[in-house]
Amino acid sequence: MKEMNYLEFKFVIEPPQPATDILIAELGSIGFESFVENEDGVTAYIPKEEFEAESMAGIHILQSNEFDISFTQTEIEQVNWNEEWEKNFHPILVDDTCGVRAPFHPKPDVKYDIVIEPKMSFGTGHHATTHMMIQFLLGHDLEGKKVLDMGCGTGVLAIVAEKRGAGPIDAIDIDNWCYLNTIENVERNDCKNISTYEGAAELLKGREYDTIIANINRNILLEDISTYVKCLLPHGELYLSGFYGKDIPFIKEECEKNGLQFDKQLERDEWVALRFLKK
């Protein structure tokens, strides 16, 4: 069998987020197969024979004035993806209670042991927003609550919610990679109360939840908060993240306009997570 050479693109991104997540999604749409995130941005790989230079012109974020993005291109021999991933994916610990690890990591001595294989999906717990959302879920009672994980990525937050006693749980993501990856991770963690759906806010019509988790980005949140509130049962709670501290006034204004009351704020690496309650 002939070995396939790959093209390696090293992207340097300033600021790294949310541009890195957007770039990965756009590159995935034109055939890039694997991604390794780092402090400076992301390294992306595509089979040489499948790469078309003109397709890079369709990557909109490269033209954005909000981020400074540069890249270098190198041809390399066939890549051992498992080896690359294992070198760059490290287990994390949240509040000494919840561990998030890959299948090849040893099992930690924690109350909640979550095993995630992210592939191309976002949400391993390494990113500040996912970490804070896990902190919120660990700090509040979820026993028997109906939960929505909107923009579920790897499904890690839905999985944590089930481990905390929640159910039934809906996990929804518009990205096919995330949808499929969540299904795999739900099975990997032996979860029984999580239903996974591919789509966006239009899927929420007629649904009701005690708790809604949405770790997406500012613009989508501002657009969909009113839809979330319609699905939120009386005295329900809404957890939001995926934005910076400077975005808080806009998020608060939209939430309060829709009858929510601000309750609590977490901060990590310039990112924030907010908790709102339905009056």
VOROFI-462789 format. One record per residue (C-alpha): residue in three letters; x, y, z; residue number from 1. Coordinates in Angstrom, 1 decimal, decimal comma. Layout:
BEGIN
<r><r>ALA</r><x>X</x><y>Y</y><z>Z</z><k>NUM</k></r>
...
This chain:
BEGIN
<r><r>MET</r><x>0,0</x><y>0,0</y><z>0,0</z><k>1</k></r>
<r><r>LYS</r><x>1,5</x><y>3,3</y><z>-1,0</z><k>2</k></r>
<r><r>GLU</r><x>2,1</x><y>5,8</y><z>1,8</z><k>3</k></r>
<r><r>MET</r><x>0,3</x><y>9,1</y><z>1,5</z><k>4</k></r>
<r><r>ASN</r><x>2,3</x><y>12,3</y><z>2,0</z><k>5</k></r>
<r><r>TYR</r><x>0,6</x><y>15,2</y><z>3,9</z><k>6</k></r>
<r><r>LEU</r><x>0,8</x><y>18,9</y><z>3,9</z><k>7</k></r>
<r><r>GLU</r><x>1,3</x><y>20,5</y><z>7,3</z><k>8</k></r>
<r><r>PHE</r><x>0,0</x><y>24,0</y><z>7,8</z><k>9</k></r>
<r><r>LYS</r><x>1,2</x><y>25,8</y><z>11,0</z><k>10</k></r>
<r><r>PHE</r><x>-1,2</x><y>28,7</y><z>11,8</z><k>11</k></r>
<r><r>VAL</r><x>-0,1</x><y>31,4</y><z>14,2</z><k>12</k></r>
<r><r>ILE</r><x>-3,2</x><y>33,2</y><z>15,5</z><k>13</k></r>
<r><r>GLU</r><x>-3,5</x><y>36,4</y><z>17,6</z><k>14</k></r>
<r><r>PRO</r><x>-5,6</x><y>36,4</y><z>19,6</z><k>15</k></r>
<r><r>PRO</r><x>-6,0</x><y>32,6</y><z>19,5</z><k>16</k></r>
<r><r>GLN</r><x>-9,7</x><y>32,4</y><z>20,4</z><k>17</k></r>
<r><r>PRO</r><x>-12,3</x><y>32,2</y><z>19,1</z><k>18</k></r>
<r><r>ALA</r><x>-10,4</x><y>32,3</y><z>15,8</z><k>19</k></r>
<r><r>THR</r><x>-8,8</x><y>28,9</y><z>16,3</z><k>20</k></r>
<r><r>ASP</r><x>-12,2</x><y>27,2</y><z>16,7</z><k>21</k></r>
<r><r>ILE</r><x>-13,6</x><y>29,0</y><z>13,6</z><k>22</k></r>
<r><r>LEU</r><x>-10,5</x><y>28,2</y><z>11,5</z><k>23</k></r>
<r><r>ILE</r><x>-10,6</x><y>24,5</y><z>12,4</z><k>24</k></r>
<r><r>ALA</r><x>-14,3</x><y>24,3</y><z>11,3</z><k>25</k></r>
<r><r>GLU</r><x>-13,5</x><y>26,1</y><z>8,0</z><k>26</k></r>
<r><r>LEU</r><x>-10,5</x><y>24,0</y><z>7,3</z><k>27</k></r>
<r><r>GLY</r><x>-12,4</x><y>20,8</y><z>8,0</z><k>28</k></r>
<r><r>SER</r><x>-14,9</x><y>21,8</y><z>5,3</z><k>29</k></r>
<r><r>ILE</r><x>-12,2</x><y>21,8</y><z>2,6</z><k>30</k></r>
<r><r>GLY</r><x>-10,7</x><y>18,5</y><z>3,5</z><k>31</k></r>
<r><r>PHE</r><x>-8,2</x><y>19,0</y><z>6,3</z><k>32</k></r>
<r><r>GLU</r><x>-8,2</x><y>15,8</y><z>8,4</z><k>33</k></r>
<r><r>SER</r><x>-6,5</x><y>16,5</y><z>11,7</z><k>34</k></r>
<r><r>PHE</r><x>-5,7</x><y>19,4</y><z>14,0</z><k>35</k></r>
<r><r>VAL</r><x>-3,3</x><y>19,9</y><z>16,9</z><k>36</k></r>
<r><r>GLU</r><x>-3,9</x><y>23,0</y><z>18,9</z><k>37</k></r>
<r><r>ASN</r><x>-1,1</x><y>24,8</y><z>20,7</z><k>38</k></r>
<r><r>GLU</r><x>-0,5</x><y>28,1</y><z>22,5</z><k>39</k></r>
<r><r>ASP</r><x>0,2</x><y>30,0</y><z>19,3</z><k>40</k></r>
<r><r>GLY</r><x>-2,7</x><y>28,6</y><z>17,2</z><k>41</k></r>
<r><r>VAL</r><x>-3,1</x><y>25,3</y><z>15,4</z><k>42</k></r>
<r><r>THR</r><x>-1,3</x><y>22,9</y><z>13,1</z><k>43</k></r>
<r><r>ALA</r><x>-3,5</x><y>21,4</y><z>10,5</z><k>44</k></r>
<r><r>TYR</r><x>-3,0</x><y>18,4</y><z>8,1</z><k>45</k></r>
<r><r>ILE</r><x>-4,4</x><y>17,5</y><z>4,7</z><k>46</k></r>
<r><r>PRO</r><x>-3,4</x><y>14,7</y><z>2,2</z><k>47</k></r>
<r><r>LYS</r><x>-1,2</x><y>16,4</y><z>-0,5</z><k>48</k></r>
<r><r>GLU</r><x>-3,2</x><y>14,9</y><z>-3,3</z><k>49</k></r>
<r><r>GLU</r><x>-6,5</x><y>16,3</y><z>-1,9</z><k>50</k></r>
<r><r>PHE</r><x>-5,3</x><y>19,9</y><z>-1,4</z><k>51</k></r>
<r><r>GLU</r><x>-6,3</x><y>22,6</y><z>-3,8</z><k>52</k></r>
<r><r>ALA</r><x>-4,6</x><y>25,9</y><z>-3,2</z><k>53</k></r>
<r><r>GLU</r><x>-7,5</x><y>28,0</y><z>-4,5</z><k>54</k></r>
<r><r>SER</r><x>-9,7</x><y>26,5</y><z>-1,8</z><k>55</k></r>
<r><r>MET</r><x>-7,8</x><y>28,5</y><z>0,8</z><k>56</k></r>
<r><r>ALA</r><x>-9,3</x><y>31,6</y><z>-0,7</z><k>57</k></r>
<r><r>GLY</r><x>-12,6</x><y>30,4</y><z>0,7</z><k>58</k></r>
<r><r>ILE</r><x>-11,4</x><y>30,4</y><z>4,3</z><k>59</k></r>
<r><r>HIS</r><x>-13,2</x><y>33,6</y><z>5,4</z><k>60</k></r>
<r><r>ILE</r><x>-11,4</x><y>34,0</y><z>8,8</z><k>61</k></r>
<r><r>LEU</r><x>-8,1</x><y>34,4</y><z>7,0</z><k>62</k></r>
<r><r>GLN</r><x>-9,5</x><y>37,6</y><z>5,6</z><k>63</k></r>
<r><r>SER</r><x>-10,8</x><y>38,9</y><z>8,9</z><k>64</k></r>
<r><r>ASN</r><x>-9,6</x><y>42,2</y><z>10,4</z><k>65</k></r>
<r><r>GLU</r><x>-10,3</x><y>41,0</y><z>13,9</z><k>66</k></r>
<r><r>PHE</r><x>-7,4</x><y>38,5</y><z>14,0</z><k>67</k></r>
<r><r>ASP</r><x>-3,8</x><y>38,4</y><z>12,9</z><k>68</k></r>
<r><r>ILE</r><x>-3,4</x><y>35,0</y><z>11,2</z><k>69</k></r>
<r><r>SER</r><x>-0,2</x><y>33,8</y><z>9,4</z><k>70</k></r>
<r><r>PHE</r><x>0,8</x><y>30,3</y><z>8,3</z><k>71</k></r>
<r><r>THR</r><x>3,7</x><y>28,2</y><z>6,9</z><k>72</k></r>
<r><r>GLN</r><x>3,2</x><y>25,1</y><z>4,7</z><k>73</k></r>
<r><r>THR</r><x>5,4</x><y>22,0</y><z>4,7</z><k>74</k></r>
<r><r>GLU</r><x>5,2</x><y>18,6</y><z>3,0</z><k>75</k></r>
<r><r>ILE</r><x>5,7</x><y>15,7</y><z>5,4</z><k>76</k></r>
<r><r>GLU</r><x>5,6</x><y>11,9</y><z>5,2</z><k>77</k></r>
<r><r>GLN</r><x>2,7</x><y>9,9</y><z>6,4</z><k>78</k></r>
<r><r>VAL</r><x>1,6</x><y>11,0</y><z>9,9</z><k>79</k></r>
<r><r>ASN</r><x>0,9</x><y>8,7</y><z>12,8</z><k>80</k></r>
<r><r>TRP</r><x>-2,2</x><y>10,6</y><z>14,0</z><k>81</k></r>
<r><r>ASN</r><x>-2,5</x><y>8,7</y><z>17,3</z><k>82</k></r>
<r><r>GLU</r><x>1,1</x><y>9,5</y><z>18,2</z><k>83</k></r>
<r><r>GLU</r><x>0,6</x><y>13,2</y><z>17,3</z><k>84</k></r>
<r><r>TRP</r><x>-2,6</x><y>13,4</y><z>19,4</z><k>85</k></r>
<r><r>GLU</r><x>-1,2</x><y>11,6</y><z>22,4</z><k>86</k></r>
<r><r>LYS</r><x>1,7</x><y>14,0</y><z>22,5</z><k>87</k></r>
<r><r>ASN</r><x>-0,6</x><y>17,0</y><z>22,7</z><k>88</k></r>
<r><r>PHE</r><x>-3,6</x><y>15,8</y><z>24,7</z><k>89</k></r>
<r><r>HIS</r><x>-3,0</x><y>15,8</y><z>28,4</z><k>90</k></r>
<r><r>PRO</r><x>-5,5</x><y>14,8</y><z>31,2</z><k>91</k></r>
<r><r>ILE</r><x>-7,0</x><y>17,7</y><z>33,2</z><k>92</k></r>
<r><r>LEU</r><x>-8,5</x><y>17,9</y><z>36,7</z><k>93</k></r>
<r><r>VAL</r><x>-11,4</x><y>20,3</y><z>37,6</z><k>94</k></r>
<r><r>ASP</r><x>-11,7</x><y>21,2</y><z>41,3</z><k>95</k></r>
<r><r>ASP</r><x>-10,1</x><y>17,9</y><z>42,4</z><k>96</k></r>
<r><r>THR</r><x>-13,4</x><y>16,2</y><z>41,6</z><k>97</k></r>
<r><r>CYS</r><x>-13,7</x><y>15,7</y><z>37,8</z><k>98</k></r>
<r><r>GLY</r><x>-11,1</x><y>14,3</y><z>35,5</z><k>99</k></r>
<r><r>VAL</r><x>-11,2</x><y>14,5</y><z>31,8</z><k>100</k></r>
<r><r>ARG</r><x>-8,8</x><y>12,2</y><z>30,0</z><k>101</k></r>
<r><r>ALA</r><x>-8,2</x><y>10,3</y><z>26,8</z><k>102</k></r>
<r><r>PRO</r><x>-8,7</x><y>6,5</y><z>26,6</z><k>103</k></r>
<r><r>PHE</r><x>-4,9</x><y>5,9</y><z>26,7</z><k>104</k></r>
<r><r>HIS</r><x>-4,5</x><y>7,9</y><z>30,0</z><k>105</k></r>
<r><r>PRO</r><x>-4,4</x><y>6,0</y><z>33,3</z><k>106</k></r>
<r><r>LYS</r><x>-7,6</x><y>6,3</y><z>35,4</z><k>107</k></r>
<r><r>PRO</r><x>-7,4</x><y>9,0</y><z>38,0</z><k>108</k></r>
<r><r>ASP</r><x>-8,7</x><y>8,8</y><z>41,6</z><k>109</k></r>
<r><r>VAL</r><x>-11,6</x><y>11,2</y><z>41,2</z><k>110</k></r>
<r><r>LYS</r><x>-15,3</x><y>11,1</y><z>41,7</z><k>111</k></r>
<r><r>TYR</r><x>-16,1</x><y>11,7</y><z>38,1</z><k>112</k></r>
<r><r>ASP</r><x>-13,9</x><y>10,1</y><z>35,5</z><k>113</k></r>
<r><r>ILE</r><x>-14,7</x><y>11,4</y><z>32,0</z><k>114</k></r>
<r><r>VAL</r><x>-13,1</x><y>9,7</y><z>28,9</z><k>115</k></r>
<r><r>ILE</r><x>-13,1</x><y>11,9</y><z>25,8</z><k>116</k></r>
<r><r>GLU</r><x>-11,6</x><y>11,3</y><z>22,3</z><k>117</k></r>
<r><r>PRO</r><x>-12,1</x><y>14,7</y><z>20,7</z><k>118</k></r>
<r><r>LYS</r><x>-11,1</x><y>14,0</y><z>17,0</z><k>119</k></r>
<r><r>MET</r><x>-12,1</x><y>17,2</y><z>15,3</z><k>120</k></r>
<r><r>SER</r><x>-14,6</x><y>18,4</y><z>17,9</z><k>121</k></r>
<r><r>PHE</r><x>-14,2</x><y>21,2</y><z>20,4</z><k>122</k></r>
<r><r>GLY</r><x>-14,5</x><y>20,7</y><z>24,2</z><k>123</k></r>
<r><r>THR</r><x>-12,0</x><y>18,6</y><z>26,0</z><k>124</k></r>
<r><r>GLY</r><x>-11,9</x><y>20,7</y><z>29,2</z><k>125</k></r>
<r><r>HIS</r><x>-8,6</x><y>22,2</y><z>28,2</z><k>126</k></r>
<r><r>HIS</r><x>-10,2</x><y>25,4</y><z>26,9</z><k>127</k></r>
<r><r>ALA</r><x>-11,1</x><y>27,9</y><z>29,6</z><k>128</k></r>
<r><r>THR</r><x>-14,8</x><y>28,0</y><z>28,7</z><k>129</k></r>
<r><r>THR</r><x>-15,3</x><y>24,2</y><z>28,9</z><k>130</k></r>
<r><r>HIS</r><x>-13,3</x><y>24,1</y><z>32,2</z><k>131</k></r>
<r><r>MET</r><x>-15,6</x><y>26,8</y><z>33,8</z><k>132</k></r>
<r><r>MET</r><x>-18,8</x><y>25,2</y><z>32,6</z><k>133</k></r>
<r><r>ILE</r><x>-17,6</x><y>21,9</y><z>34,2</z><k>134</k></r>
<r><r>GLN</r><x>-17,0</x><y>24,0</y><z>37,4</z><k>135</k></r>
<r><r>PHE</r><x>-20,6</x><y>25,3</y><z>37,3</z><k>136</k></r>
<r><r>LEU</r><x>-22,0</x><y>21,8</y><z>36,8</z><k>137</k></r>
<r><r>LEU</r><x>-20,0</x><y>20,5</y><z>39,7</z><k>138</k></r>
<r><r>GLY</r><x>-21,2</x><y>23,3</y><z>42,0</z><k>139</k></r>
<r><r>HIS</r><x>-25,0</x><y>23,1</y><z>41,5</z><k>140</k></r>
<r><r>ASP</r><x>-27,6</x><y>20,4</y><z>42,0</z><k>141</k></r>
<r><r>LEU</r><x>-28,5</x><y>18,6</y><z>38,7</z><k>142</k></r>
<r><r>GLU</r><x>-30,2</x><y>15,5</y><z>40,2</z><k>143</k></r>
<r><r>GLY</r><x>-33,2</x><y>14,5</y><z>38,1</z><k>144</k></r>
<r><r>LYS</r><x>-33,1</x><y>17,7</y><z>36,0</z><k>145</k></r>
<r><r>LYS</r><x>-33,9</x><y>18,0</y><z>32,3</z><k>146</k></r>
<r><r>VAL</r><x>-30,8</x><y>19,4</y><z>30,7</z><k>147</k></r>
<r><r>LEU</r><x>-29,8</x><y>20,8</y><z>27,3</z><k>148</k></r>
<r><r>ASP</r><x>-26,2</x><y>20,9</y><z>26,2</z><k>149</k></r>
<r><r>MET</r><x>-26,4</x><y>23,4</y><z>23,2</z><k>150</k></r>
<r><r>GLY</r><x>-23,3</x><y>23,4</y><z>21,0</z><k>151</k></r>
<r><r>CYS</r><x>-22,2</x><y>20,2</y><z>22,7</z><k>152</k></r>
<r><r>GLY</r><x>-18,8</x><y>19,7</y><z>20,8</z><k>153</k></r>
<r><r>THR</r><x>-17,4</x><y>16,4</y><z>22,3</z><k>154</k></r>
<r><r>GLY</r><x>-20,4</x><y>16,0</y><z>24,6</z><k>155</k></r>
<r><r>VAL</r><x>-18,3</x><y>16,4</y><z>27,7</z><k>156</k></r>
<r><r>LEU</r><x>-20,7</x><y>18,8</y><z>29,4</z><k>157</k></r>
<r><r>ALA</r><x>-23,7</x><y>16,5</y><z>28,8</z><k>158</k></r>
<r><r>ILE</r><x>-21,6</x><y>13,6</y><z>30,1</z><k>159</k></r>
<r><r>VAL</r><x>-20,7</x><y>15,5</y><z>33,3</z><k>160</k></r>
<r><r>ALA</r><x>-24,3</x><y>16,5</y><z>33,7</z><k>161</k></r>
<r><r>GLU</r><x>-25,4</x><y>12,8</y><z>33,6</z><k>162</k></r>
<r><r>LYS</r><x>-22,7</x><y>11,8</y><z>36,0</z><k>163</k></r>
<r><r>ARG</r><x>-24,1</x><y>14,5</y><z>38,3</z><k>164</k></r>
<r><r>GLY</r><x>-27,5</x><y>12,9</y><z>38,2</z><k>165</k></r>
<r><r>ALA</r><x>-29,3</x><y>14,8</y><z>35,5</z><k>166</k></r>
<r><r>GLY</r><x>-31,6</x><y>13,2</y><z>33,0</z><k>167</k></r>
<r><r>PRO</r><x>-33,0</x><y>13,2</y><z>30,4</z><k>168</k></r>
<r><r>ILE</r><x>-30,4</x><y>15,2</y><z>28,6</z><k>169</k></r>
<r><r>ASP</r><x>-30,3</x><y>16,6</y><z>25,0</z><k>170</k></r>
<r><r>ALA</r><x>-27,0</x><y>17,3</y><z>23,3</z><k>171</k></r>
<r><r>ILE</r><x>-27,2</x><y>19,3</y><z>20,2</z><k>172</k></r>
<r><r>ASP</r><x>-24,6</x><y>20,6</y><z>17,7</z><k>173</k></r>
<r><r>ILE</r><x>-24,8</x><y>22,0</y><z>14,2</z><k>174</k></r>
<r><r>ASP</r><x>-21,5</x><y>20,4</y><z>13,2</z><k>175</k></r>
<r><r>ASN</r><x>-21,6</x><y>16,8</y><z>11,9</z><k>176</k></r>
<r><r>TRP</r><x>-18,2</x><y>16,0</y><z>13,4</z><k>177</k></r>
<r><r>CYS</r><x>-19,4</x><y>17,1</y><z>16,8</z><k>178</k></r>
<r><r>TYR</r><x>-22,7</x><y>15,2</y><z>16,5</z><k>179</k></r>
<r><r>LEU</r><x>-20,9</x><y>11,9</y><z>15,6</z><k>180</k></r>
<r><r>ASN</r><x>-18,2</x><y>12,5</y><z>18,2</z><k>181</k></r>
<r><r>THR</r><x>-20,7</x><y>13,1</y><z>21,0</z><k>182</k></r>
<r><r>ILE</r><x>-22,5</x><y>9,9</y><z>20,2</z><k>183</k></r>
<r><r>GLU</r><x>-19,1</x><y>8,0</y><z>20,4</z><k>184</k></r>
<r><r>ASN</r><x>-18,2</x><y>9,7</y><z>23,7</z><k>185</k></r>
<r><r>VAL</r><x>-21,6</x><y>9,1</y><z>25,2</z><k>186</k></r>
<r><r>GLU</r><x>-21,2</x><y>5,4</y><z>24,5</z><k>187</k></r>
<r><r>ARG</r><x>-17,6</x><y>5,5</y><z>25,8</z><k>188</k></r>
<r><r>ASN</r><x>-18,7</x><y>6,8</y><z>29,1</z><k>189</k></r>
<r><r>ASP</r><x>-21,6</x><y>4,4</y><z>29,4</z><k>190</k></r>
<r><r>CYS</r><x>-24,2</x><y>7,2</y><z>29,5</z><k>191</k></r>
<r><r>LYS</r><x>-27,9</x><y>6,1</y><z>29,2</z><k>192</k></r>
<r><r>ASN</r><x>-29,8</x><y>9,4</y><z>29,5</z><k>193</k></r>
<r><r>ILE</r><x>-28,3</x><y>11,5</y><z>26,7</z><k>194</k></r>
<r><r>SER</r><x>-30,0</x><y>12,0</y><z>23,3</z><k>195</k></r>
<r><r>THR</r><x>-27,8</x><y>13,5</y><z>20,6</z><k>196</k></r>
<r><r>TYR</r><x>-29,1</x><y>15,7</y><z>17,7</z><k>197</k></r>
<r><r>GLU</r><x>-27,5</x><y>17,4</y><z>14,7</z><k>198</k></r>
<r><r>GLY</r><x>-28,9</x><y>20,9</y><z>14,2</z><k>199</k></r>
<r><r>ALA</r><x>-29,3</x><y>24,4</y><z>15,7</z><k>200</k></r>
<r><r>ALA</r><x>-31,9</x><y>26,4</y><z>17,7</z><k>201</k></r>
<r><r>GLU</r><x>-34,7</x><y>25,4</y><z>15,4</z><k>202</k></r>
<r><r>LEU</r><x>-34,7</x><y>21,9</y><z>17,0</z><k>203</k></r>
<r><r>LEU</r><x>-35,7</x><y>23,5</y><z>20,4</z><k>204</k></r>
<r><r>LYS</r><x>-39,3</x><y>24,2</y><z>19,5</z><k>205</k></r>
<r><r>GLY</r><x>-41,6</x><y>22,6</y><z>22,0</z><k>206</k></r>
<r><r>ARG</r><x>-38,8</x><y>21,3</y><z>24,3</z><k>207</k></r>
<r><r>GLU</r><x>-38,6</x><y>22,2</y><z>28,0</z><k>208</k></r>
<r><r>TYR</r><x>-35,6</x><y>22,1</y><z>30,3</z><k>209</k></r>
<r><r>ASP</r><x>-34,6</x><y>22,8</y><z>33,9</z><k>210</k></r>
<r><r>THR</r><x>-31,0</x><y>23,6</y><z>32,9</z><k>211</k></r>
<r><r>ILE</r><x>-29,6</x><y>24,9</y><z>29,7</z><k>212</k></r>
<r><r>ILE</r><x>-25,8</x><y>24,9</y><z>29,0</z><k>213</k></r>
<r><r>ALA</r><x>-24,6</x><y>26,9</y><z>26,0</z><k>214</k></r>
<r><r>ASN</r><x>-20,9</x><y>27,2</y><z>25,4</z><k>215</k></r>
<r><r>ILE</r><x>-20,8</x><y>28,7</y><z>21,9</z><k>216</k></r>
<r><r>ASN</r><x>-19,8</x><y>32,3</y><z>21,0</z><k>217</k></r>
<r><r>ARG</r><x>-21,2</x><y>35,8</y><z>21,7</z><k>218</k></r>
<r><r>ASN</r><x>-23,1</x><y>36,3</y><z>18,4</z><k>219</k></r>
<r><r>ILE</r><x>-24,9</x><y>33,0</y><z>18,4</z><k>220</k></r>
<r><r>LEU</r><x>-25,8</x><y>33,4</y><z>22,1</z><k>221</k></r>
<r><r>LEU</r><x>-27,2</x><y>36,8</y><z>21,5</z><k>222</k></r>
<r><r>GLU</r><x>-29,3</x><y>35,5</y><z>18,7</z><k>223</k></r>
<r><r>ASP</r><x>-30,6</x><y>32,4</y><z>20,5</z><k>224</k></r>
<r><r>ILE</r><x>-31,0</x><y>33,5</y><z>24,2</z><k>225</k></r>
<r><r>SER</r><x>-34,7</x><y>34,3</y><z>23,6</z><k>226</k></r>
<r><r>THR</r><x>-35,2</x><y>30,8</y><z>22,2</z><k>227</k></r>
<r><r>TYR</r><x>-33,4</x><y>29,3</y><z>25,2</z><k>228</k></r>
<r><r>VAL</r><x>-35,6</x><y>31,2</y><z>27,6</z><k>229</k></r>
<r><r>LYS</r><x>-38,8</x><y>29,9</y><z>26,0</z><k>230</k></r>
<r><r>CYS</r><x>-37,5</x><y>26,4</y><z>26,6</z><k>231</k></r>
<r><r>LEU</r><x>-36,5</x><y>27,1</y><z>30,2</z><k>232</k></r>
<r><r>LEU</r><x>-39,0</x><y>25,9</y><z>32,9</z><k>233</k></r>
<r><r>PRO</r><x>-39,9</x><y>28,2</y><z>35,8</z><k>234</k></r>
<r><r>HIS</r><x>-36,9</x><y>28,7</y><z>38,2</z><k>235</k></r>
<r><r>GLY</r><x>-34,7</x><y>27,2</y><z>35,5</z><k>236</k></r>
<r><r>GLU</r><x>-31,0</x><y>28,0</y><z>35,1</z><k>237</k></r>
<r><r>LEU</r><x>-29,0</x><y>29,1</y><z>32,1</z><k>238</k></r>
<r><r>TYR</r><x>-25,2</x><y>28,7</y><z>31,9</z><k>239</k></r>
<r><r>LEU</r><x>-23,5</x><y>30,7</y><z>29,2</z><k>240</k></r>
<r><r>SER</r><x>-19,8</x><y>30,8</y><z>28,0</z><k>241</k></r>
<r><r>GLY</r><x>-17,7</x><y>31,2</y><z>24,9</z><k>242</k></r>
<r><r>PHE</r><x>-17,0</x><y>35,0</y><z>25,2</z><k>243</k></r>
<r><r>TYR</r><x>-14,7</x><y>37,5</y><z>26,8</z><k>244</k></r>
<r><r>GLY</r><x>-15,3</x><y>39,8</y><z>29,8</z><k>245</k></r>
<r><r>LYS</r><x>-15,9</x><y>42,8</y><z>27,5</z><k>246</k></r>
<r><r>ASP</r><x>-18,9</x><y>41,0</y><z>26,1</z><k>247</k></r>
<r><r>ILE</r><x>-20,7</x><y>40,6</y><z>29,5</z><k>248</k></r>
<r><r>PRO</r><x>-22,8</x><y>43,8</y><z>29,2</z><k>249</k></r>
<r><r>PHE</r><x>-24,3</x><y>42,6</y><z>25,9</z><k>250</k></r>
<r><r>ILE</r><x>-25,0</x><y>39,1</y><z>27,3</z><k>251</k></r>
<r><r>LYS</r><x>-26,5</x><y>40,5</y><z>30,5</z><k>252</k></r>
<r><r>GLU</r><x>-28,7</x><y>43,0</y><z>28,7</z><k>253</k></r>
<r><r>GLU</r><x>-30,1</x><y>40,3</y><z>26,4</z><k>254</k></r>
<r><r>CYS</r><x>-30,7</x><y>37,9</y><z>29,3</z><k>255</k></r>
<r><r>GLU</r><x>-32,4</x><y>40,5</y><z>31,5</z><k>256</k></r>
<r><r>LYS</r><x>-34,6</x><y>41,7</y><z>28,6</z><k>257</k></r>
<r><r>ASN</r><x>-35,8</x><y>38,1</y><z>28,4</z><k>258</k></r>
<r><r>GLY</r><x>-36,7</x><y>37,8</y><z>32,1</z><k>259</k></r>
<r><r>LEU</r><x>-33,5</x><y>36,3</y><z>33,4</z><k>260</k></r>
<r><r>GLN</r><x>-31,7</x><y>37,3</y><z>36,6</z><k>261</k></r>
<r><r>PHE</r><x>-27,9</x><y>37,3</y><z>36,8</z><k>262</k></r>
<r><r>ASP</r><x>-26,6</x><y>35,0</y><z>39,5</z><k>263</k></r>
<r><r>LYS</r><x>-22,9</x><y>34,2</y><z>39,2</z><k>264</k></r>
<r><r>GLN</r><x>-19,7</x><y>34,8</y><z>37,2</z><k>265</k></r>
<r><r>LEU</r><x>-16,6</x><y>32,7</y><z>36,6</z><k>266</k></r>
<r><r>GLU</r><x>-13,4</x><y>34,0</y><z>34,9</z><k>267</k></r>
<r><r>ARG</r><x>-10,4</x><y>32,1</y><z>33,5</z><k>268</k></r>
<r><r>ASP</r><x>-7,8</x><y>33,3</y><z>31,0</z><k>269</k></r>
<r><r>GLU</r><x>-9,8</x><y>36,4</y><z>30,0</z><k>270</k></r>
<r><r>TRP</r><x>-12,8</x><y>34,2</y><z>29,2</z><k>271</k></r>
<r><r>VAL</r><x>-16,0</x><y>34,2</y><z>31,3</z><k>272</k></r>
<r><r>ALA</r><x>-18,9</x><y>32,0</y><z>32,2</z><k>273</k></r>
<r><r>LEU</r><x>-22,2</x><y>33,3</y><z>33,5</z><k>274</k></r>
<r><r>ARG</r><x>-25,2</x><y>31,8</y><z>35,4</z><k>275</k></r>
<r><r>PHE</r><x>-28,7</x><y>33,2</y><z>35,0</z><k>276</k></r>
<r><r>LEU</r><x>-31,9</x><y>32,2</y><z>36,7</z><k>277</k></r>
<r><r>LYS</r><x>-35,4</x><y>32,4</y><z>35,3</z><k>278</k></r>
<r><r>LYS</r><x>-37,6</x><y>34,6</y><z>37,5</z><k>279</k></r>
